[in-house]
């Protein structure tokens, strides 16, 4: 949510900031702005605008209109104050000497704002961020301290989650960066250094980065980066090398990132699965949890948000089946408030694509406080959740730019399945024959997903038949219900169609009253053991006038076609692989429906890629 870019070097900074912000558009935003130290004006020049980044870029002629080689930029997603030019970041102190960009929320901003107003400080915006800029200026100017000291005094007073980029007109050769509960990355260049909320913003310029930890402060100059802990003591940061290619974060000829990432799923699965299978066994390098501990587990909790939560819903069925351990799935946003029964014998599996989801991070910390071990499944190396976990299993999906996750979901689910196999064998709850049968199917999963992707034209045609519906229902049982949750989310988040997923057995407990002539019902019937019951539910909704788009396996097509209006199929596979294959047609269906409705597919309204506020 929101994007930050900063640069200090010798090149003209505005084009660099605009380019970096363009790589962060996928995170969701409603306005954009930059602050640059201008030698020509002997001070800060701030330009910002409501709307897409292109509005700002056009104002500045691609950045050519701003001189200066030090600056910060921001794409804002409104929290405090409606989207407007005034509420956009950077926010500036009344003296014009301090500019601040900010991701997160300052929880005690009202109290601090009241204090400043009592000191005669006027405010121009409705944002919590302006409080930070004005408070820094207050200490800097009234107490005659240097800018780093002023920032330190502010940090001791503000509460909440924040990533801050700070520029001072009196210290024009440096940027200050601060991080607490919101991601911030330092980039190391040759005679220049960078600040960003996501590595995609700076990967074009450097591959050497450090990940800031909570409470840390960094001072960036052309000569280097100095880092400090929460006590303002100097510290050394580990520098990591980013090894994925720049074009991995580009569209590569596809119209949308989402479609590109759907098509990349087979290769992402190969990267995720194949290195973890050695000599016919699941292998996790540096697993970090002893066999004795794993045997002592009494319960598994899966904690996640959004699509990652839906991975957890599928994972519950698979983990319980293979390990015979009770598994509970909790929304991360609810976990802290449900007084969870968690102790030293509980394994908490935390799932997050970005590794920075604030609710998930808070749930992780609560689980650790209660004594649980944390195993995280994330995509972003060095992310906050990864660093705070006892064990991290990376999905290796590569950068995912579209807000609606696709390959993130698929690779997370693959890791969960590998974990279920690993634990099932260790605990002795999974027979040798079934273990090898499932593992063999996992190795064939990318190939079978390639087969699913050959049906793009068929799915596009069906989307053209159904894109004008205003309400859609997904129904299924067991893993098909869990799969329906994800299919429904994909459709609603990018097409803006009202869509809900229901367990089929619950239809007669109220939901069937919503079915009438022409209602679109997406009926999922991939799970072999419950196929006959799935068929009964298709007949049930058809009798009430529904159009039924069914998804089943190739071996069941003819049987399903007897009652469904239209049928999509996936290859026959082991039961545990069916959700992994079944999600792909649902992703494509959502994509083409949104395309035909003229929606902004990669940047759907009101949504952000990484939710870093509560």
N, C-alpha and C positions, 0 to 999 in steps of 0.2 A: 504494500500500500504506500503510495507516494514514492518519489524518487529523488535522490540526492546525487549531485556530481560536483566535484571541486577540482581545481587545477592550479598549480603554481609552477611556473617555468619561464621559458623565454619566447614561446610562440603566442600569437594572438589568441586569447582565451575564449572569447565568445563563440566562435565556430566549434571549438572543442566541447564546450558546455552543451551547446545545442545538439551536437551529434550524440553525446553521451545520453542526454535526456531522451533522444529519439529511441535509444535502445531500451529505455525504461517505460515506454508508453504502455506496454503490456500490463504493467502493474496497476493500471487504473488511475485516472486523474481527471480533474475538471478545470485546471488552470496551470500556468507555467510562468517561470520568471528566472531572471539572472541578476546577480550583482557583481560588478567588476570594478577593480580599482583602476581609475583612469588617470594617467599622468597628465593628459591634456587638461582635465578638469580639476586636478589636484585633490581628488576625493573619490567617493564611491558613486557610481552610476547604476541605478536600479531600473530595470525594465521588466514589466510583467503584464500578463493578459489572461483574461478568462477564456476558456475554450481550448481547442486543440493546440498542440505545440506549434503547428504550422502558422497559427495566427501570430505568435511571438516571433517566429523565424522570419515571417514576411515583414513584420515591423522593423526588424534589425537587418534586413537584407542578408539573411543567413549568418549574421554576426559581424558582417563587414563594417557596420556603423559604429561599433564599440572598440575603442583602443584599450590596451591593457593586457597584461599577461598573468594576472591573478584574479580568480573569481570563483563564485559558487552558483549553482543552478538547482532548480527544484521543479518537480511536477507535483501538484497538490491534489489530494482527494479530501473534500471538505468534511471537517468534523465540527469545529467551532466557527460559526459564521458561514453564510451561504456562499456558493461560488461567485466570485466577483474579482475585478482588478485589484480592489483595495485589500481584500482578504487573501489574495495570492501571496506566495512567498517569492523572494525573501521579504521578511519583515525588518523594518529599519527603526532605529532609535530616533527620538525627536531631534537630536543633534545631527543626524545623518552620518554619524561616524561608525555605527555598528550595524551590520547586516547579518541576519540569522536565517538559515533554512532548517526545517525541523520535520522529522517523521515521528509520530507517536502522539501522546496526549499528556499535557501537564495537568495533573489532577487538582492541584491547589492553586490554579491560576487566578481564580476569583479573589481569593484572599490576598495574593501578591499584587493583583491589579488594584485592589482597594488601597493597599499600603502605598503604592506608587502615586495613585491619584491624590492621596492625602499629602504627598510631597510636592504636588503641583505638576505631575507628569501627565500630559494629555495623551489620549489614545485615538488612533484613527481607524483601527480595524476591530473586528469582533473576535479575533483569533487569540488562542492561548499562546501562540508563538510570539506575538508582539510583546507579551509580558516578559519573555526571556530577553529579547533585544533591549527593552527599556530597563530591565533590572541590571543587565551587564553594564549598560551605559551609566546607570545610577552609581554603582560601585566604582566604576572606572573614573568617572568625572568628579563625583563628590568626595571620594575618599583618596583620590590621587594615587591609585595603585596601577600597576601595569595590567595589560589586557589579560594575561594568563591568570594573574591573581584574581582579577575581577570575575573571570569565568569560574574559578574555583569557589569563590564566595557564593555565586549563584547556584552552583551544583549542590551546595550544602543546604539550600533552601527550597529547591523545586522538588516535587514529588510526581511520580508517574513513569511513563515509558517515553524514551526519547533517543533519537539520533540527531545530533546537531552539527551543522557546519557554520563556522563563525568567521567573519571577515571584518577587520578593523582598519579604518582609513589611516590611523596613526602608525599602523604596523603593516604597511602595504606589501611586504615581501613574505607574508606567511598566512596560513589558514590554521584554524583550530578545529579539531574534531572531538566530539564527545559521544559516548554510547552508553545507554542503559536500556535493556529489553527491546531494542530495535536494531536491526543489523546495520553495520557500517564496516567498510573495507578500505584498507590503505593500499595504494598502488605505487610501486617503486619504478621510476624511470631514470633516464640518463640526463641529468641536469633539470629534471622536472619530477614532480610527484603528484599523486592523485588521491581523491577521496570519492567514494561511491557507496550507495546502498546495495548495489548488485554488481558483480564482476562483469556482467555483459556490457555495462556502460563504459568500461575502460579497457577491455580485452584487446581492442584495436591498437592500443598504445603500450600496454605492458602486460606481461604474464606473471610478474612477481608481485605477490600480494600478501598482506597480513590481515587476519580477522580480529577486529577489536573485541575485547571482552567487556562485560558489564563494569561500569565504574571507571573505565580507562579514558584518558585524554591524550590526544596526539597533536603535535605542532608540526605542520608541514612547511618546509622551505624548499628552495631550489636545490640546496646542498644535501638535504636528507629529511628524515622524519624522526622526531624525538617523542617517545611514548612514556606515559606516567600512569601509575595505578591510582586507586581512589584516594590514597593518602598524598598524592602528587610526588611520589618517589619514582625516580627514573627506572624503567624496566626495558628489557630486550624482548622484542617480538620475533616469533618464528616466521620466516618468510617462506611461503608456499609457491610452487610453480603450477600455473594453470595449464593443463596439457590438452584441452579440447580445442578444436580449430575454430577460427573466427567465423567461418561460414556455417558452423553449426547453429549460430544464433541469427542466421539470415534466412530469407524465404526460399532461396535456391530455385527460383522459377515457379514456385507454387503461388496461387492467388492469396492464400491465407496460411498463417503459421499453424492453425489448428489442423488443416488438411495435411500439411507437411508432416506434422507430428503423428497424425493417425497412420500415415503411410510409413513412418519410421519405426513403428512398433515392433515388427519382426526383428529388425536389426538391434533395437534396444533390448529385446528379450535375449538375443544371442549374447550381448555384452553382459547382461545380468545373470544369466543361467550358466552358460558354458564354463566360465572359469571356476565355478563353484561345484563342478562335478569332476571328481578325480578317481580313476580306477573303479568306476561304478558306485561311488559313494558321494554323498553330499559333504562338501568340505567348506568350512568357514575359516578363513585366515584370521589369526588373532581374535578368537571368539571371546575370550576373557571371562566366561562363566564356567566354573568347574562342573564336571559330570556329577559330583556328589551334590552340589547345589541344585542342579537341574532335576535330579531325582527327588530332591526334597520339596519341590514346588507343590503347593496344595491348590493353587489357583492361578489363572492367567487373566490379566486385565488388558484389553486393547483400548487405547485412548487416542482419539483423532477427531478431526473436523471435516465436514464436506465430503468430497470424494474419498479421502483417506478413511473416513468413518465407514463408507460403504465397502471399502476393501476389508475393513475390520469385520463387517457383517458377514461377508463371504468367509473370511478367515476363521470366524468362530465355528462355523460348520466343519471346516477342514481340520482345524486344530483339535476340536473335541473328538472328531471321528478317529484321528490318527494317534492322539495321545491319551484319550480317555480322561483328560483333566477338564474341570469346569472352566469355561471361558466366558467372561462378561465383557461386553462392548459398551463403552461410555463415550458420549460426546465430551470433548475436552472442555467445552464451555460450561458443562454441568458438573464435571468431575469434582471440583473443589467444593461445590455446594451440596453434594449428596451424602456427605459424611461416609466416604467409601470404606468398606471393610478391607483394609490393606495392611499387611505386616511383612515381616522378614521372609515369609515363605511365599510371598506373592511376586510373580514376574509380571512387570508392567511393560507391555509392548506399545511404544509411542510411534505413531506414523505421521509423517509430514513431508510433503514434497520439498518445500523450501527449507525446512529445518528452523524456521524463524516464526512460525505461527504463535502469536502471543498466548492465546488460550491454551494451546498444547504445551507451551513452555511452562505456564503456570501449573498445569496439571502434573507435569513431570516433576516439578519441584515439590509439589504437595505429596506425591507418591514417594519421593526420596525421603521427605521428612518423616513419613510413616514407616520407613524402613525397607521399602521394596527395592529390588534391583530393577534397573531400567535398560531395556533393549530398544533402541530406536531404529526405525527404517526411514531413511531420508535420501534425498538426491544430491543435495548441495554439500560438498566436502567442506569441512571446517565451520559449518553453520552452528548456531547456538545450541540447538537440541543435540546435535552430534557431539559437541564438546562436553556437554553436561551428562551424557549417558554413560552407563557402565560398559555397554557394548553398542556399537553402531554397525548396521549392515547397510551399505550404500546400494542404491538401486542402479547406479551407473547409466541412467537414462539419457544423460546429456542435457543441455539447456532446454527448458520447456518455456516457450514464450507466450503462447496463447493462454488467456485467462482460464479457459475451460481445459482442465487436465485430461490427457488421453494416455500418452506413453508413461506419464507419471503413475497413473492408476494401474496400468498393465504391469509395470515393473515392480511396483509395491506388492501387488498380488502374487507375482512370481516369487518374490522374497518370502512372503508369508507361507507359500506352499513349500518352498525349500526348508523353511524353519520347521514346519509341521512334519516333514519327512525326517529331518535331523532328530527332532525330539522323539518322534514315534519309534525310531530305531533304538535310540539311547534308552528309552523307558521300557522297551520290550513289548510295546502295545501294538506294534505293526509287524506283521509277518514278513519274512524275507521275500517271498514271492510277490506280494502286493507292493512292497517297497520298491523292488526293481521294476515292476510294471508301471508304477506311477512315475518313477524317475525316467524311464524310457520315454514315456509320454511327454514329460516336461522337455526333454531334449528335442522332441518332434514338434513342440508347440510353435516355434517361429515358422516352420514350414507350413503348418496348418493355418496359421494366421495369414501367411501369404496367399493361401487358397481363398480365405474369406475376402481378402482385398481385391480379388478378381471380380467380385460381384458389385463393384462400385456403380456401374451403369444401372443395374437392376434396382439398387437402393435409391439412386437418384430419381428413377422413374416413379417409384412408390412415394417418395417425398413430394413429387409434383402432384400426386393424387390427393395428398392429405395435408398439405402445408397451410390450408386455409381454415383449419379447425381452431376453435378458441379454447378447447378444453380436451385433454387427453388423459387416459388412465392406463397405467401399467399394472398388470396383474401376474402373479406367479407364486409358486410355493417353494419353501426351503431356499436353496441357493438361487433359484429363479426369482424369488421375492427380493433377495439381496441385490441381484443383478438389476431388477426393475427399479430399485431406488436410484442406482447410478444412471440408468437410461433416462429416467424421468428428470433427474437433475440436469443432465446434459441438454435435454430439450428445452427446459424452462429457462436455463441461464443464458442461452445464446439466441433463442427464438422468441422469448417473452410470452410463450404460450403457457396458460395455466396447465400444469401437469402434476399428477400425483401417482404414487405407487402404493399398491395395497397387496397384502397377503390374500391370495384368492379365496381362502376359506373364510375371510372376513366380509366378503361381498354382501352376504345376506344379513349382516349385522349393521346395515345402514347404508353402505356405499352404493349398493345396487339401485337405490332410489334415484341416483343421479344419471343412470343410463337411460337414454331415450333414442329415438330414431336419429341415426347419423352420428352418434357419439363414437369417437375413435377409441378403441381399446387395443393396446398392444399386449398381446397374451404371450407369455414366455413359457415354453414347454420343452426345455432342453434336458431337464433332469429325468432320466429314464424311469426311475423308481416311482415317480409321481405323474407320469405322462397321462395316464387314464383320468386322473383327477383334474389335470390341466385341461384335457379335452372337455370334461363335464362343465368346467367354468366357461370355456369358449361357447358351448351350446347355450349356457345360461344367459350370457350377455347378448348373444346373437338373437335369442328369443325376445329380447327387449329392444331390438332395433339397432344394436351397435354394429359398426363396421369393425371387423377384427383383423388386425395385422398381427400375424403370429410369427414367432421365432422358435424353430426347433432344429433337430439334427437331420442330416440328409436321409438317414434311414427311416425317419418318421414323417417325411414330407407328405407322402400320399395320404396317410391317415389324417394328418392335420388339415390337409387341403379339403377334406370332405365337409368341414364346417367353417373354416376360417375364410375371410374374404380374400386375403392374400397371405402368402407364406414366404418367409426368409429362412434360409438354412445355414448351419455351420457344419463342418465336418464331424463325423462321429469320433468320439474321443472318450478317454477315461472321465468319470464323473467330475473329478477334481479339476479338470482342464476346461470344462464347459463354460464356467463364468468368464474365463480368460478369453475364450473365442467369442462368446456371445456378446461381450461388450462392444466389439468392433462394429457390427451392423448398427447397433444403437447409437454409437458415436457418429457414424456416417449419416444415419437418418436425421439426427439432430442437426448436423452440419448443413445438409442440403435443404432441410426445412427452413433453417435460418437464412440461408443464401437466397432462397426464393421469396422470403419475406423482406429482403433488403436490410437485414440487420448487420450491425458492426460486429462480425463474428469474433475477431481476436480481442476486441475491447468492448465487451457488453456493458450496457449502462449500469451504473451504480456498483460495479464489481471491481475487485482488485485481485491481483495474482497472489500476493502474500498479505494475509490479514494480520497486521502488527499492532492493532488496537483492540481493546475489549469492547 
